[in-house]
Amino acid sequence: MLEESLNRNIQQIEKTIQAALKISHRDKNSVTLVCVSKSVDLETTQQVVDLGIHQLAENRVEKLLHKKSELVSNEPLVWHFIGNLQRRKVKEIINEIDYFHALDTLKLAGEINKRAEKDISCFIQVNVSGESSKQGIRPEELDGFIEALQEFSKVKVVGLMTMAPFDSSNEELRNIFRTLNQLKQSIEMKQLSYAPCHELSMGMSGDFEIAIEEGSTFVRVGSSFFDKEEKEVEER
């Protein structure tokens, strides 16, 4: 991919983020832009890094490990694993990442706790929209799920994550994102040491502006970087 085109896309993404933050009267540094680099090769990902993007997301274990071993950067790279993580793969990846965005079962939490050599920053995936095709726990299950996680000392719940249906109207998007924000606040108020839950991972290329206006602190952007059709991060 031409570096000029990539640089232009990055500038437009950052401009859109700042506009959304201004509308919602939020601090200009209150959103982390995560580049979903799963659809591009090592060379293109290196170009992204060279242009100053250091937060990278992948949804395949092998691809993340390969890129992590090969990419060159003057600053530390922050690695996010998104989408489904099979329990048998946990031991290969869990100590190589900084954030895991799709915790949704106690069995997976147990495997992470067993294999982790450090505290793992996790987002609980919540299926706010109720789509049968989406993974994640139901909103009404969240309190019980959070309570059960206290037995896993290496699992730190930093926030919640959700994905909206691609055909959602702006009003539907706002309702979904606002609901997740309200759930986040309800957990945050509990002041749990193992689940501070200060963050919201929501918003992709087609809806990250609205997600930010509704409180997102991590946006996972793919196609807007690379001029590609974005597929759901849970695809595998």
C-alpha positions as CSV (number, residue, x, y, z in Angstrom):
1,M,0.0,0.0,0.0
2,L,1.3,3.5,-0.8
3,E,2.6,5.2,2.2
4,E,1.1,8.5,1.1
5,S,-2.4,7.0,1.0
6,L,-1.9,5.3,4.4
7,N,-0.7,8.6,5.9
8,R,-3.7,10.4,4.5
9,N,-6.1,7.8,6.0
10,I,-4.4,8.0,9.4
11,Q,-4.8,11.8,9.4
12,Q,-8.5,11.5,8.5
13,I,-9.1,9.0,11.3
14,E,-7.4,11.1,13.9
15,K,-9.3,14.2,12.7
16,T,-12.6,12.3,13.0
17,I,-11.6,11.2,16.5
18,Q,-10.8,14.7,17.6
19,A,-14.1,16.0,16.2
20,A,-16.1,13.4,18.1
21,L,-14.2,14.2,21.3
22,K,-14.9,17.9,20.9
23,I,-18.6,17.3,20.3
24,S,-18.8,15.2,23.5
25,H,-16.6,17.6,25.5
26,R,-13.9,15.1,26.2
27,D,-10.2,15.4,26.6
28,K,-8.3,15.1,23.3
29,N,-6.2,12.2,24.7
30,S,-9.1,10.1,26.1
31,V,-9.4,7.7,23.2
32,T,-6.9,5.0,22.2
33,L,-6.8,4.3,18.4
34,V,-6.1,0.6,17.8
35,C,-5.2,-0.4,14.2
36,V,-6.8,-3.7,13.3
37,S,-4.0,-4.9,11.1
38,K,-5.4,-8.5,10.6
39,S,-6.3,-7.9,7.0
40,V,-2.9,-6.7,5.8
41,D,0.6,-8.2,5.5
42,L,3.8,-7.6,7.5
43,E,5.1,-4.9,5.1
44,T,1.9,-2.8,5.3
45,T,1.8,-3.2,9.0
46,Q,5.4,-2.0,9.2
47,Q,4.3,1.1,7.2
48,V,1.6,1.8,9.8
49,V,4.1,1.6,12.6
50,D,6.6,3.8,10.7
51,L,3.8,6.4,10.5
52,G,3.5,6.5,14.3
53,I,0.7,4.0,15.1
54,H,1.9,1.7,17.9
55,Q,-1.4,0.0,19.0
56,L,-2.0,-3.1,16.9
57,A,-4.8,-5.7,16.9
58,E,-4.9,-9.2,15.4
59,N,-7.4,-12.0,15.7
60,R,-5.1,-15.0,14.8
61,V,-2.5,-16.3,17.1
62,E,0.0,-17.2,14.5
63,K,-0.2,-13.9,12.7
64,L,0.2,-11.8,15.8
65,L,3.2,-13.8,16.9
66,H,4.8,-13.5,13.5
67,K,4.3,-9.7,13.3
68,K,5.4,-9.2,16.8
69,S,8.7,-11.0,16.1
70,E,9.3,-9.1,12.8
71,L,8.1,-5.6,13.2
72,V,10.7,-2.9,14.0
73,S,9.7,0.2,16.1
74,N,11.5,2.9,18.0
75,E,8.7,2.8,20.5
76,P,7.2,-0.2,22.3
77,L,4.3,-1.7,20.4
78,V,1.0,-2.5,22.3
79,W,-0.7,-5.7,21.2
80,H,-4.4,-6.4,21.3
81,F,-6.0,-9.8,20.7
82,I,-9.5,-9.4,19.3
83,G,-12.1,-11.9,18.4
84,N,-12.5,-15.5,19.6
85,L,-9.6,-17.1,21.5
86,Q,-9.7,-20.9,21.7
87,R,-8.6,-22.2,25.1
88,R,-6.1,-24.5,23.5
89,K,-4.4,-21.4,22.0
90,V,-4.2,-19.4,25.3
91,K,-0.8,-20.7,26.3
92,E,0.7,-19.6,23.0
93,I,-0.5,-16.0,23.1
94,I,-1.5,-14.8,26.5
95,N,1.9,-13.7,27.6
96,E,2.6,-12.0,24.3
97,I,-0.3,-9.5,24.4
98,D,-1.2,-6.4,26.4
99,Y,-5.0,-6.5,26.0
100,F,-7.6,-9.2,25.3
101,H,-10.9,-7.8,24.0
102,A,-13.2,-10.8,24.1
103,L,-13.5,-12.5,27.5
104,D,-16.9,-14.1,27.7
105,T,-16.7,-17.5,29.5
106,L,-15.4,-18.6,32.9
107,K,-13.6,-21.5,31.3
108,L,-11.6,-19.1,29.2
109,A,-10.9,-17.0,32.2
110,G,-9.6,-20.0,34.1
111,E,-7.3,-21.0,31.2
112,I,-5.9,-17.5,31.0
113,N,-5.3,-17.5,34.8
114,K,-3.6,-20.8,34.6
115,R,-1.2,-19.8,31.7
116,A,-0.6,-16.1,32.5
117,E,2.7,-15.0,33.9
118,K,1.4,-11.5,34.6
119,D,-1.9,-9.7,35.1
120,I,-3.9,-9.7,31.8
121,S,-5.9,-6.7,30.9
122,C,-9.2,-8.0,29.7
123,F,-12.4,-6.5,28.2
124,I,-15.5,-8.6,28.8
125,Q,-17.5,-9.0,25.6
126,V,-21.1,-8.1,26.0
127,N,-23.7,-9.0,23.4
128,V,-25.8,-5.8,23.8
129,S,-27.6,-6.1,20.5
130,G,-28.8,-9.7,21.3
131,E,-27.7,-11.0,17.8
132,S,-27.5,-14.8,17.8
133,S,-24.5,-14.6,15.5
134,K,-22.5,-12.6,18.0
135,Q,-20.5,-13.9,20.9
136,G,-20.5,-12.3,24.4
137,I,-22.5,-12.5,27.5
138,R,-26.0,-11.0,27.9
139,P,-26.2,-7.7,29.8
140,E,-28.3,-9.4,32.6
141,E,-25.5,-11.9,33.1
142,L,-22.8,-9.3,33.6
143,D,-22.9,-8.8,37.4
144,G,-22.8,-12.5,38.1
145,F,-20.0,-13.0,35.6
146,I,-17.9,-10.2,37.2
147,E,-18.5,-11.6,40.6
148,A,-17.3,-15.1,39.5
149,L,-14.1,-13.6,38.0
150,Q,-12.7,-12.6,41.4
151,E,-11.2,-16.1,41.9
152,F,-8.9,-15.6,38.9
153,S,-6.1,-13.4,40.2
154,K,-4.4,-12.9,36.8
155,V,-7.5,-11.7,35.1
156,K,-8.0,-7.9,35.4
157,V,-11.2,-6.5,34.0
158,V,-10.2,-3.1,32.6
159,G,-13.5,-2.6,30.7
160,L,-16.3,-3.9,28.5
161,M,-16.5,-4.5,24.7
162,T,-19.3,-4.8,22.3
163,M,-19.9,-4.7,18.5
164,A,-23.0,-3.3,16.9
165,P,-24.7,-4.8,13.9
166,F,-23.4,-3.5,10.6
167,D,-26.9,-2.4,9.4
168,S,-27.7,-0.5,12.6
169,S,-29.1,3.0,12.2
170,N,-27.4,5.9,14.1
171,E,-30.1,5.7,16.7
172,E,-29.6,2.0,17.2
173,L,-25.8,2.5,17.4
174,R,-26.3,5.1,20.1
175,N,-28.6,2.9,22.1
176,I,-26.2,0.0,22.0
177,F,-23.1,2.0,22.9
178,R,-25.0,4.0,25.5
179,T,-26.2,0.8,27.1
180,L,-22.6,-0.6,27.3
181,N,-21.5,2.7,28.9
182,Q,-24.2,2.4,31.5
183,L,-23.1,-1.2,32.3
184,K,-19.5,-0.1,32.6
185,Q,-20.5,2.7,35.0
186,S,-22.5,0.2,37.1
187,I,-19.4,-2.1,37.5
188,E,-17.1,0.9,38.0
189,M,-19.1,2.0,40.9
190,K,-18.5,-1.3,42.7
191,Q,-14.8,-0.3,43.0
192,L,-13.6,-3.8,42.6
193,S,-9.8,-4.2,42.7
194,Y,-9.8,-7.0,40.1
195,A,-12.4,-5.2,37.9
196,P,-11.8,-1.4,37.8
197,C,-13.7,-1.4,34.5
198,H,-12.8,2.2,33.5
199,E,-12.6,1.5,29.7
200,L,-15.0,0.9,26.8
201,S,-13.8,-1.0,23.7
202,M,-16.4,-0.1,21.1
203,G,-16.5,1.4,17.6
204,M,-15.1,0.1,14.3
205,S,-14.5,1.9,11.0
206,G,-18.2,2.4,10.3
207,D,-19.3,3.6,13.7
208,F,-16.3,4.7,15.8
209,E,-17.4,8.4,15.7
210,I,-20.7,7.7,17.3
211,A,-19.0,5.2,19.7
212,I,-16.7,8.0,20.9
213,E,-19.6,10.4,21.4
214,E,-21.2,7.7,23.6
215,G,-18.1,7.2,25.7
216,S,-15.7,4.8,23.9
217,T,-12.1,4.9,25.1
218,F,-10.7,2.3,22.7
219,V,-11.7,2.2,19.0
220,R,-10.7,-0.8,16.8
221,V,-10.3,0.5,13.3
222,G,-9.4,-1.5,10.2
223,S,-10.8,-0.7,6.9
224,S,-10.4,3.1,7.3
225,F,-6.7,2.6,7.5
226,F,-6.4,0.3,4.5
227,D,-9.3,1.0,2.1
228,K,-10.5,-2.5,2.6
229,E,-13.9,-3.9,3.4
230,E,-13.9,-4.5,7.1
231,K,-15.1,-7.9,8.5
232,E,-16.2,-8.5,12.0
233,V,-13.4,-9.0,14.4
234,E,-14.9,-12.2,15.7
235,E,-14.5,-13.8,12.3
236,R,-12.0,-16.6,12.3
